[in-house]
Amino acid sequence: MKLLIRNGRVICPATGHDGVADVLIEDGRIAGVAPDIVAPGSETIDAAGLVVAPGFIDIHVHLREPGFTHAETIATGARAAAAGGFTTVCCMPNTNPINDSATVTTYIVEKARREAIVNVFPIGAITKGSQGEELAAIGSMVAAGAVAISDDGRPVMNARVIRRAMESARALDIPVIEHCEDLNLSAGGDMHECIDSVRLGLRGIPSASEDVMVARDIILAELTGARYHVAHISTKNAVAMVQYARQRGLPVTCEATPHHIALHTGHMKPYDSNYKMKPPLRCDHDVAAVVDGVANGAVDCLATDHAPHAGDDKMQEFENCPFGITGLETALGISLEVLVHTGQICLNKLIALYTSEPARVIGWKNEQARGALKPGYVGDVTILHPEYPWTYDVKNSASKSTNTPFSGKTFRGGPIVTVVGGQVVWRAPGF
């Protein structure tokens, strides 16, 4: 029941620690961080030359279970998470049935407890059936284990309903996570509205469809005092509005995805469904603004929006196939390449974006405290190497789905060992 990780460069943004030390995990909890720890009878990992960080957290994934297990299951999604260095994931409610009741929330919690090799926390729906009309049983879902509410993929168009949801969320001290899209502006769109959409003959999704919803929700967050989180932010104006709200002291946060900081419309292969996602890949000035937001603190954390789809679903005409790509296994490699190796941010900042910051957004505390290597915190650890080269082959993915534009790409740096509750659940080949 003891694991000792020795000789690694321990980086914990929450405590400010950055130096060579040992990390001891005992009975599933962090027991100590110090040089030369003596722990007889413990399993030992030699992390010399590697970076030892708090367990990575992804607050935006789609595990597809119940209902769409042909695309992903809780078990396979958890294995993909571990292979990406993630020790905790929060799963969105757009399953079948929708996670809009304590019954479905409990099913996910129990299924994850039995079959997932990482921590899985459900996010409950805002409205019944995610139809945007009547509030779901938010209180009972939270009691059953939900850590936030969202109708992700189906934005709540009715301002009165989202106001009531925010008031409930404030009373329960959970965040409201919104997929910001005005469906009247984006209806029928397949990619970002720009010269490339005209050239390809595809209907466009304007940046304004995101911007107007972010503006509306920030106003309502100020009215209600709720913790409000913008999912997968992708436009210049949306980033600026979140930054302005933060400067006014509002409890507004946001996340960016690795693919929205790495790719823009110019990278799209014509009619390749692996480049179809929501929000769509934006133009280069929007991408630059999101990257700047990550660097200057306007963007709070990174999240993958891991959205697996079965091959038959994605292998349709671009206009007919579903939105979304997988992202758990490539997230760290992309983030290092775009943010750290280019000098946009330091490694410590990147680790914060995947550890202490998502933990702060969700608000874990007490026995669920995570995102830091502090005594008493959950004993989750991600060991990574920021330089070693590796190539992502989607055929070897732990996920059941292969919808990604990054297959065959060689990355510089990635996860090496994933530790959950003091147990090694994944190792990179050759380590």
N, C-alpha and C positions, 0 to 999 in steps of 0.2 A: 504493500500500500504506500510505498515511498518511492519517489523518482527524483534523482539528482541530475540536473543538467549542469555540466561543468565547463568552465573555461571559455564561455561564449561572451561576445560583446552584448551585454544586456542593455537594451534600449526600452525604457518605459516613459513615454511622454507625460503620463499622469503624475509621476513622481519626480521627473527630471533626471532620472538615472541614465547615464550613458557611460559604460565602462565595463571592463572585463570582470565578471563575477560568476558565482554559482547561483542556481535557483533550485530550491528544495520544495517539492510538492508532497504533502502528506495527507492521507485520507481525503484526497480530491481537492485540497485547498493549498494555496500558497503558504508555505511555512517559513520561508526565509529567502532573502536575496543578499548575498554577502560573498566576499572572497573566501576561498578555502573552507567551505562548509564540510563538516564531518558528519556523515549519516550512515552508520553501519547497517548493512542489510538492505540498502536501497538499490534499485535498478539505476544504472548510470548511463548517461548519454554524454559523449565527449563532443562539445560544440565549438572546439577551438577553430578559429577562422570563420565562424558563422555568427549571425545576428540572432539573438534570443529576444523575442518580443511577446507582449501579451497576446492571447489568442485573438485572431482576426474575427471581426463581426461584420456580417452582411445583413442589413435591415430590409433588403428588398429582393426576395427570390420567389419564384413560382415552382412549387413542388408537385403541382397537378393532382395530388391525391387528397381527397377521394375524387373519382370520376374520370380522370384522364390518364390512367396509369399506362396507357400505350405510349405516352410521351415521356413520363417521368413518374417515379414513386418517391415517397418519403425516404426510403432506403437508398435508392440510386442517387437522388439529389444530395443526400447527406454524404455519400461517398465522393461525389464530385466536389462538394464543398471542402471536404478534408484534403482532396488532391490539390485544391487551390490554396490551402493554408488556412481555411476558415474553420473556426471551432464553434461558432454560433451563427445561425441564420434565422431570419424572421420571414415566414411564408405568407404570401398574399392570399386573400380569401376567394379568388375567382376559380373555385373548384366546382364540382358537381356532386352533391348540392353545394351551393354557396355557403361559405362559413359565416352564417348570419344567426347562429343560435349556439347555446351552450352545448347542445348535443354534438354538433360538428366540431366545435372547438375541442371538446373532450376527446372525440375520436382521434383528432390530429395529435393531441398531447400524448395519448396512450400509445398510439401507433409509433410515434417518434421514440417514446421511452423504450419500446420493445425492439425497434428495428434500425433506428438512426445511430450512426457512430459519432455524430456531432449534436450539439444542443439545437433543438428546433422550437421556436416560439411562434405561435399563430398570431396573425393579425386578423381581427374580425371585420366583417363588413359594416359599413356605415348604415346602409339601408337594407331592408328586406329584399332578398334576391338581387341585391345591387341594382335595383330598378330606380333608385333616386327619389322615391315617393314617400316611404314611411320608414322611420328609424327602426333598425334592427334591435335585438335584445342586447344592447351594449353592456349593461351592468352584469348580466348573467354570463356573457362571454368573457368579460374581464375576470370574474370570479372563477371561471373555468380555466383561465390561463392566457387569454389574449393580452397582448402588450400594447396594442395600438388599434386604431380603426382606419379603414380605407375601403373605397370602392374601386381600387386600382383597375385601370382599363375602362371603367365606366364612370367618368367624372360626375359628381353631383351637380346637375345643372340648376336645380331649384335653390335659390339663395336662402329661402326661409328654412329649408330642410337642413342645409349645411350649417346654418346658424344654430339650429337646435342641436345638431350633432356636436358642434363645438362647445355648447353649454354643458352638454352631458359629459364630454371628454374632460372639460375643466374640473367638473365635480369629481371625476374618477381619477384625475391626475394622469391622463394618458395623452399622447399626441394624436392629432388628426393628420393623416398622411393623404395628400391629394395628388392624383394624376390630373394635372392642370391642362385642360383642353376644352375649348368651347366647341361642342359637337356641331353647332350650326355653321361655324366657320370652317371646320375641317371635314365636314360630311363628304364622303366619297373619295377623300384624298388618299394617295398611296405613298407619296414622298414629299419632301420639303418643296414649297412653292418657290421656284427660282427659274433661271434660264435653263438649267438642266432638266427640270420637269417638263418645260415646254419642248425642249429638244427631243425628249424621250416619248412625248405624247402621253404623259401620266398626269393625273389630276393632283394638284398640289395641296399641301397642308401649310397654311401661312404661319409665320412666327406669331402673328397676332392672336391665333387661337390659344396659344399658351399664355401670352402676355395678359390678355383681358381676364383670364381666370385667376392668375396670380394676383392681379390688382384687386379683384373682387374679394378674394379670400383673405388677403392681408387686411383689408378694411374690416371684414367680419372678425378676424382674429383680434384686432384692436377693440372692437365692440364687446367681444365675449371674454377676452383675456385668456383664451385657450392657447395651448401649445400647438402650433401649426407648422407642418413640415411639407415642403414642396418636393415631390418625388422627381427623379431623373430630369433635373432642370437642364434646359438646352438652348435658351435664347439670351441674347445680350440684354434686352430690356428686363427679362425676368430676374436675371442676376442682379441688375441694378436696383430693382424694386426690393428684393430681399435684403440687399445691403442697406438700403434706405430704412427699411423697417427695423433692422437691427440697430441702426444708429439712433432710432427713436426709442429704443428700449423694449421693443415688442418681442415676445417669445416665438420668433419666426426662425426656422432653420430650413436647410435644403441639402440635397445630395446631388452628385453628378455620377454618371456611369463611366467606366473606362472607355467604352466604345464612343461615347459622345465627346470625349476629349482627344481621341485618337483618330477619328474619321470625320470627313465632311463629304458633301455631295460629290465633290470631284473624285473621291476614292471609289465611288460606286461602280461596279461592273454592270453594264446595261441589263436590266431585267433579271438580275441575280437576286433571288428571294432571300439570300443570306444577308442582304443589306437592307431588308425591309423591317422596320421597327417603329415603335411609338415611344416617345416623340421620334420623328424621323431624323436621320442625319441632317444636320443643318449646314449652312454655308460657312466658309472659313472664318468670317468675322464673328459669327456666333460662337464657334468653337474656341477661337482665341479669347473671347470674353469669359467663357466658362473656365478655361485654363487659368486666366487671370484671377477669376473668382476663387479658384482653389488656392492659388498662391497667396492672395491677400486676405483670406479668411472669410470671404462672403459665402463660399460653399463650405458647409460644415463637415461633410464626410463623403466618402465614396461608397457606392453600392452597385451591385452588378446588374440588377433587373434580369437575372437569369430566367429566360423564358423558353424552355424547351418545347419543340413541336416535332411530332413524328414526321418521318420522311415523306410519306404520302401527302401530308397536309402542306408541307413547304414546297413540294415539287409540283405546284400548280402555276398557272400564269401569275405574273407579279400582281396583277389587280385582284386576284382571287385568293391568294395565299394569306395566312395569318401573319400578324406583326410579331416580331420578337426574335432574339437570338440567345444562345446559351452564353454564359460568361464567367462561371465560377472558377474554372481552371486556368483561364488566361488573365484574370484581373490583375494579379500582382505583376506579371510580366509586362503587361501594357502600361501599368501605372509607373513602374520603374523607368520604362523606355521614354514615356512622354513627359513625365514630371521630374524625376530625379536625375537621370542621365543627361538631360538637357539643361539642368541647373535651375529649373523653375522653382523647385522646393528641395529641401534637404531630406535625407532618409528619415530622420526623426519626425518630421512633419508628415511624411507619407504614412508612417506607422500610426501616428495619431489619427489620421483620417480613416484608418481601418480598426481602431481600438477604442481609445478613450472618447473620441468624438461620437461615433454611433452609439456607444453606451450612454453618453450624456443625452442624446436625442431621445432615446427610449426611456431613460430614467431608471435604470436598474440600480437597486440598492439593497442593503441588508444581506440576506442569504443569497440573493441573485447577483451581488456585486461582481462586476467583471469589467474587462477593458484596462486592467492595470495589474502589475506584478507587486501587489501589496499583501502582506500577511493577512489571512482570512478571506481573501478574494478567491473566486472560483479558480481552480488549478488548470486553466487553459493556457497553452503556450504555442506560439508559432515560431519555428526556427527557419530562417531563410538565409539565402546567399544572394547578395545584390549584384553579383557579377557573372555567375557561372552560366554558360550558354546551354540552351536546350530548345528543342523543336516540338511544337505542339502538333500532334497527330490525332485528329478527331476520331480516327478509327480505334484508338486506344482510350477513348474518353470513358470515365466512370459514369457519365450521364447516359440515359437511354436515347437521347436525341443528338443530332449532329449538325444542327443549324447554326453555323458560325462562319464569319468571313475570315477567321484567323487560322484555319487549319493549314498546316505546312509552314507557318511562320516561326522563325527562330528568334527567341527572346534572350535577353541578357539579364539574368537574375530571376529568381523565383523561390517558391517554398521548398524546404528540404524535409522537415519533420513537422507533423501536426499532433499535438498532445491535447487530449480532452479529459478533464477531470483526473489528471495524473496518469492517463493511459495513452500510450502511443497508438494512434489510429491510422497513421499513414506515414510512409517514407518515400522520398524520391528514389527512383531506380538508381542503384549504384552507391547509395549512401547507407 
